[in-house]
Amino acid sequence: ISNDDTNQLLLIDTNSSPASVEQIQNARDWQWSDDHKQLLVASEFELTVLHFDGDRRQELLLRLSSPFSDTAWDTEEKHAFLVTENSLRLVERDERDRRNIIEFVQNKKGLHILYLTKSGETLYILADSDENNLEKELIKINLR
């Protein structure tokens, strides 16, 4: 259950007896993995994965000093996408000591992630195409 006004997310585990409730603060955006064992949670400055596959842990993917807005998650390839003020970035999820962060789109205002195909092959984003923010540009990014 999510509350967009307060950015709170309530996770209710109905498989336990009695049902357990966990409250997550500052959850501006969130997305379950296909198997529902992982949850990507985006706050204003952090991107975190919560694991529910037995060892119940948190994995901090990224912490930025400037806020980001939209997120998308390719659970198959373990990539997360996020929009900062003027760029679209990809964060690789792997077990190495450093995360690779790639800027796909730079110096574009008004970026919004529209859709990541189920196969993870194509990402559609929207951007302002003029200085007055009156016209939009649809950008298709082939990822594979």
WOGI-V163423 format. One record per run of one state. SS is the DSSP state (hx for helix, st for strand, lp for the rest). FROM is the first residue (numbers start at 1). TO is the last residue. If there is no record, write none. Layout:
# WOGI-V163423
ss:from:to
SS:FROM:TO
SS:FROM:TO
This chain:
# WOGI-V163423
ss:from:to
lp:1:1
st:2:3
lp:4:7
st:8:13
lp:14:19
st:20:24
lp:25:28
st:29:32
lp:33:37
st:38:42
lp:43:45
st:46:51
lp:52:57
st:58:63
lp:64:70
st:71:74
lp:75:78
st:79:83
lp:84:87
st:88:92
lp:93:100
st:101:105
lp:106:111
st:112:116
lp:117:121
st:122:128
lp:129:135
st:136:142
lp:143:144
